[in-house]
């Protein structure tokens, strides 16, 4: 019988477990801004891709269009996004990032970088650089923002 390394030693298990931990910590911190992780995802998408229809945003985020409507409602109430009629198709609404939404997203980025520093405090600078490089490469290899 062949011996298989225990599950906690697998990259998939470690990334999943650490990802869940970091997500929970990030979620707790952005709640102070009135945001949830999907809100931050939509804000990030709008900053990177400009105005998008709700359907385009749903496809890009890999979620149901009804979820994007709910997220957009919450972000619109915060003044972070604005809905505009698509000039090419009056039946569609386009979501656009407001200045307030950009400022909120910047606060989230600062929060994430603070969390990065805390989370990787036990690593040396070369180790942090190597980790960021490896994660960026994995993200790019799987079609995610690097």
C-alpha positions in Angstrom: 0.0 0.0 0.0 1.4 3.4 -1.0 1.5 6.1 1.5 -0.1 9.4 0.5 0.9 12.6 2.2 -1.8 13.9 4.7 -4.4 16.3 3.3 -3.2 19.3 5.2 0.1 19.1 3.3 -1.6 19.6 -0.1 -1.4 23.0 -1.8 -5.2 22.9 -2.5 -6.1 22.3 1.1 -3.7 24.9 2.4 -4.8 27.6 -0.1 -8.5 26.8 0.7 -8.0 26.9 4.4 -5.9 30.1 4.4 -8.2 31.6 1.8 -11.2 31.1 4.1 -9.3 32.6 7.0 -8.2 35.7 5.1 -11.7 36.1 3.6 -13.3 36.0 7.0 -10.9 38.6 8.3 -11.3 40.9 5.2 -15.1 40.5 5.4 -15.1 41.6 9.1 -13.0 44.7 8.3 -15.0 45.9 5.2 -18.2 45.6 7.1 -17.2 48.9 8.8 -17.6 50.5 5.3 -21.0 48.9 4.8 -19.6 46.4 2.3 -19.5 42.7 1.6 -16.8 40.9 -0.5 -19.1 40.7 -3.6 -19.6 44.5 -3.3 -15.8 44.9 -3.5 -15.7 42.5 -6.4 -18.2 44.6 -8.4 -16.5 47.9 -7.5 -13.1 46.4 -8.7 -14.7 45.1 -11.9 -16.2 48.5 -12.6 -12.9 50.3 -12.0 -11.1 47.9 -14.4 -13.8 47.6 -17.1 -15.6 50.9 -17.1 -19.4 51.0 -17.3 -21.0 47.5 -17.6 -24.5 46.3 -17.9 -25.7 44.3 -14.9 -25.7 41.2 -17.1 -22.1 41.8 -18.2 -21.1 42.2 -14.6 -22.9 39.0 -13.6 -21.1 37.1 -16.3 -17.7 38.5 -15.4 -18.2 37.8 -11.7 -19.6 34.3 -12.4 -22.8 35.0 -10.4 -26.5 35.1 -11.1 -27.8 38.4 -12.6 -30.2 38.7 -9.6 -27.2 38.8 -7.3 -25.7 41.7 -9.2 -29.0 43.6 -8.9 -28.9 43.1 -5.1 -25.2 44.1 -4.9 -25.8 47.1 -7.2 -28.8 48.2 -5.1 -26.6 48.2 -2.0 -23.8 50.0 -3.7 -26.2 52.6 -5.2 -27.6 53.3 -1.7 -24.0 53.9 -0.5 -23.4 56.3 -3.5 -20.7 54.0 -4.8 -22.3 53.2 -8.2 -24.8 54.8 -10.4 -27.2 53.1 -12.8 -27.5 54.8 -16.2 -29.6 53.8 -19.2 -27.5 52.2 -21.9 -27.6 54.7 -24.8 -27.4 51.8 -27.3 -30.3 49.8 -25.7 -32.7 51.7 -23.4 -33.9 48.4 -21.8 -30.5 47.9 -20.2 -28.9 49.6 -17.3 -25.2 50.3 -17.1 -23.4 50.4 -13.8 -20.7 53.0 -13.4 -18.3 53.7 -10.5 -18.8 57.0 -8.8 -16.0 59.0 -7.2 -17.3 57.9 -3.8 -17.2 54.3 -5.0 -13.6 54.8 -6.1 -12.7 56.2 -2.7 -14.4 53.2 -1.0 -12.5 50.8 -3.2 -9.2 52.6 -2.2 -10.1 52.1 1.5 -10.7 48.4 0.8 -7.3 48.2 -0.9 -5.6 49.8 2.0 -7.4 47.4 4.3 -6.3 44.4 2.2 -2.7 45.6 2.3 -2.8 46.0 6.0 -4.2 42.5 6.3 -1.4 41.3 4.0 1.2 42.8 6.3 -0.4 41.2 9.4 -1.0 37.8 7.7 2.6 37.5 6.3 4.4 39.1 9.3 6.2 35.8 10.0 7.7 35.8 6.5 10.9 37.4 5.4 10.7 40.0 2.6 12.1 37.6 0.0 9.5 35.0 1.1 6.7 37.6 0.8 7.9 38.6 -2.7 8.1 34.9 -3.7 4.6 34.2 -2.3 3.1 37.2 -4.2 4.9 36.2 -7.4 3.7 32.6 -7.2 0.1 33.6 -6.3 0.1 36.2 -9.2 1.3 33.5 -11.6 -1.4 31.0 -10.4 -4.1 33.7 -10.7 -3.0 34.6 -14.3 -2.8 30.9 -15.3 -6.4 30.5 -14.2 -7.7 33.7 -15.9 -7.9 35.7 -12.7 -6.5 39.2 -12.2 -2.8 38.9 -11.3 
